[in-house]
Amino acid sequence: MSEPLIDTAKFKGVQDGTRAAARTDPERTKIVARASLRLVRDQLKEARILNHTLLCDEAVERGGGGSAPTPLHYFAAATGF
């Protein structure tokens, strides 16, 4: 039998630790996220976050090139993370 892909005990431990830290010192759990953005062309945008680069575009019907996920697609994905 293969090992599970997700270590649920580890995941739960991290979440429990974060909650405990927030109760004792809420300032410790603050996160600052920064992104550098630029317009590439038309509706195509590029975001640089840490060492990652994301592209965002609109559908052709909305004036974009349809070459990358739309802002709404990123939002929908983010709610699952």
Buried (B, 14 or more C-beta within 10 A) or exposed (E): EEEEEEEEEEEEEEEEEEEEEEEEEEEEEEEEEEEEEEEBEBBBBBBEEEEEEBEBBBEEEEEBBBBBBBEEEEEEEEEEE
